[in-house]
Amino acid sequence: MTRFLRSQNFRDVLDIVGLLVGTICLAGAVLCLCVAPDILAAIADDHPVAMARQHLLAGR
C-alpha cells in the first residue's frame, strides 16, 4: 500500500483530480460573478423600501 501511495501513477491521478476540482471552482466563481448582479438587482427591486419609494415618486 505504501508503495502505491508513493508511485508516480498515484501522484498523476492526484494532479488530475486537483486540476478538475480547480477548474470546477473557477467556473463556479465566474458564473457567480456573471449571475449575482442580476439576482441582487431582482431582490433590490422587490424590497419594501424600494417599492415604497417608487410608490411615493409615482404620486408626485
Order of alpha helices (4+ residues) and beta strands (2+ residues): alpha-alpha-alpha
